[in-house]
């Protein structure tokens, strides 16, 4: 009996130790994630690129420079550390952050892949030995130059005039300030939109309702004379020194029976608003309005048609098909071209070409995290079909 009692005490003590260790490990991990996001929230208001606000979204992990003034957001999948755009925070640390983050990845047996980075970051990464693939094109409108004169602007003028003719107006607010009735309609529109899609709601660089709730995010919605919300867009801020210098389009939803051109109307009205605000207060005028990146536009130019690069192309083709804005528009790229934007290439940079297949899987898994691994593989098998 004494032996049994001792064994029981030993086993009990062992399990208590395991539970205590697990509790503190889980609490530390949770606090680490919360602290990381809080630090990212502060840093992104210091400096960043047009898509840097995505780094504040749930699901990201964070690497911070030794000084704590610069960060990189990333997601881990299939042994790949896939970044969410480039560094953000103190621009003086951007160049040193890239090799430091690469060393961090190697120390944790991860292969770094820098996703959705712009030209300057691509050049720096290539100096560090990376190769690059052109994975999309960002469309940028300069508000101070916004106008809709000429033949090329016919579709936009038509959308604006049609909305005015049927009594549709636009309201700029935030999700919290929109009020309960509008919030519920936005949720209904989003659910209606998602129900038409074959895949679960996407993540990574595509925000949903949760990301819409951030009080820093602007919401521009279209409402008719009966108070029915017909369409909604959200706009992420880009900061420099604590001041907003640009807005980037993220969330786009409309009713299945909303008037044709409702998205064109909302985007055009945002450009008009920013132009007019800049004219009224030049000291606080924003520098750009980004329509975000159109996947596939110019994709694969630097990959020389390799079979592995086709995995990346196919993964993003699935993404592009999924987020196509409907209204008869076959391509998100050509939809955004209606606004006569400047175009900036967006790249993915990587060190090890042998990891391209894993990177392709990581891209798709990041966009659709609820997909099973077997489903991802089956999707990618259709490359040559």
C-alpha positions, -999 to 999 in steps of 0.1 A, spaced: 0 0 0 29 24 8 44 17 -26 11 23 -43 6 56 -24 41 67 -34 35 58 -71 2 77 -69 19 108 -55 46 106 -81 21 103 -109 0 131 -95 30 154 -91 41 147 -126 6 156 -141 4 187 -119 39 197 -132 28 191 -168 -4 211 -163 14 240 -147 41 241 -175 13 239 -201 -6 267 -185 24 291 -183 35 281 -218 1 287 -233 -3 320 -214 31 332 -225 23 323 -261 -10 341 -259 5 371 -244 34 370 -269 8 371 -298 -12 399 -282 19 419 -274 32 413 -309 0 426 -325 0 456 -301 36 465 -311 27 460 -348 -3 483 -344 20 511 -331 48 506 -356 25 505 -386 14 541 -376 51 551 -379 58 542 -415 49 516 -440 38 508 -476 4 509 -491 -4 474 -479 14 475 -445 -18 478 -425 -25 441 -434 3 432 -410 -20 441 -380 -45 414 -389 -51 383 -368 -32 352 -378 1 369 -384 33 362 -364 59 390 -359 96 394 -360 110 427 -346 144 442 -350 167 443 -320 158 480 -314 121 472 -316 116 500 -342 110 478 -372 89 447 -378 80 420 -403 48 401 -403 47 365 -416 28 333 -416 42 298 -413 30 270 -436 46 240 -452 80 250 -437 78 285 -453 78 318 -435 56 338 -459 58 375 -452 28 399 -454 45 426 -476 78 440 -465 92 457 -433 72 484 -415 81 509 -388 114 528 -389 124 531 -426 161 535 -416 160 499 -405 143 483 -435 175 473 -453 190 456 -422 157 440 -413 157 419 -444 189 399 -438 182 398 -400 148 382 -407 164 357 -431 188 346 -404 159 343 -380 141 320 -404 172 298 -409 176 295 -371 140 282 -369 144 258 -399 121 280 -421 125 290 -457 118 328 -460 95 340 -488 88 377 -491 53 381 -505 37 412 -521 68 434 -519 75 464 -541 104 474 -563 127 488 -537 124 458 -514 128 435 -544 161 452 -554 174 449 -519 165 412 -516 181 404 -550 213 420 -537 210 395 -509 208 366 -533 170 362 -538 152 355 -570 118 371 -577 85 363 -593 61 391 -605 29 381 -587 6 411 -594 2 447 -601 -9 474 -577 -32 500 -590 -26 535 -576 -48 566 -581 -34 601 -573 -64 620 -557 -51 655 -566 -51 645 -603 -85 628 -602 -109 637 -630 -134 618 -652 -132 636 -685 -127 618 -718 -137 586 -735 -117 564 -712 -138 575 -683 -171 567 -698 -178 536 -676 -170 556 -644 -192 586 -655 -220 562 -663 -218 546 -629 -218 579 -611 -247 593 -631 -268 562 -627 -263 562 -589 -274 598 -587 -303 592 -610 -318 563 -588 -312 582 -556 -281 564 -543 -257 584 -521 -224 574 -504 -215 577 -467 -180 577 -453 -177 564 -418 -162 536 -397 -179 503 -389 -186 512 -353 -199 547 -362 -222 534 -390 -249 523 -366 -266 490 -359 -289 490 -389 -261 496 -414 -238 472 -396 -264 444 -400 -269 452 -436 -231 450 -442 -230 416 -425 -260 404 -446 -243 416 -478 -211 398 -468 -228 366 -460 -248 368 -493 -215 373 -512 -197 344 -494 -226 320 -500 -219 323 -538 -183 312 -534 -172 276 -535 -143 282 -511 -144 293 -475 -138 330 -468 -102 340 -477 -76 355 -454 -40 367 -456 -41 398 -478 -79 398 -481 -98 414 -452 -132 403 -440 -158 416 -415 -134 413 -386 -108 435 -403 -136 460 -411 -142 466 -374 -108 483 -368 -116 520 -359 -87 531 -381 -103 516 -412 -126 538 -432 -159 524 -445 -176 539 -476 -210 525 -484 -237 532 -509 -273 536 -497 -305 542 -516 -335 564 -507 -351 537 -487 -321 533 -465 -310 500 -481 -272 495 -483 -264 485 -519 -226 481 -516 -197 487 -493 -160 492 -495 -133 495 -468 -101 515 -469 -69 508 -449 -47 537 -439 -10 542 -447 9 563 -422 41 584 -423 52 599 -390 17 593 -375 -1 611 -403 -23 593 -429 -8 597 -464 -28 572 -483 -58 548 -483 -58 513 -497 -90 494 -509 -97 462 -492 -133 450 -485 -156 451 -516 -191 437 -513 -225 444 -530 -259 429 -531 -266 404 -558 -293 426 -571 -276 460 -566 -275 484 -596 -247 477 -621 -217 498 -615 -221 502 -577 -185 494 -571 -173 518 -597 -195 545 -580 -180 538 -546 -144 539 -557 -149 570 -578 -166 587 -549 -137 579 -526 -113 595 -551 -135 626 -553 -137 629 -516 -99 626 -511 -93 651 -539 -118 676 -524 -104 672 -489 -69 678 -502 -80 710 -520 -97 722 -488 -67 713 -466 -35 709 -486 -13 704 -455 -32 672 -448 -38 660 -483 -32 623 -489 -7 613 -515 -23 582 -530 -54 560 -531 -44 524 -538 -68 499 -553 -46 472 -539 -29 446 -560 -45 426 -588 -32 390 -586 -19 375 -619 -13 408 -637 21 403 -652 27 372 -632 56 349 -638 76 374 -659 108 367 -639 102 330 -635 111 320 -671 81 296 -673 94 270 -649 71 242 -638 75 252 -601 65 288 -609 33 275 -624 24 263 -589 25 299 -577 6 311 -607 -21 284 -602 -24 292 -565 -30 329 -573 -53 321 -602 -76 304 -576 -74 335 -555 -81 358 -585 -111 338 -596 -125 338 -561 -123 376 -556 -134 386 -591 -158 415 -584 -186 402 -607 -210 427 -624 -199 410 -656 -162 420 -650 -141 389 -659 -109 402 -645 -101 422 -614 -72 436 -632 -93 451 -660 -119 462 -635 -93 483 -617 -79 496 -650 -111 515 -655 -98 541 -630 -68 549 -652 -44 542 -623 -6 542 -621 7 506 -620 33 493 -597 46 457 -599 43 435 -568 68 406 -563 74 375 -543 111 370 -535 127 338 -523 161 323 -518 157 286 -526 141 277 -559 137 241 -547 111 254 -523 88 270 -549 63 241 -548 62 245 -510 59 282 -513 29 278 -537 12 256 -512 20 281 -485 4 309 -505 -28 290 -511 -29 277 -475 -25 313 -462 -53 326 -483 -76 296 -475 -64 283 -441 -95 262 -437 -87 240 -467 -74 206 -459 -39 197 -472 -55 171 -495 -78 197 -510 -49 220 -517 -29 193 -535 -60 184 -556 -64 220 -566 -28 223 -577 -31 191 -597 -53 209 -621 -23 230 -633 -20 210 -665 -56 201 -669 
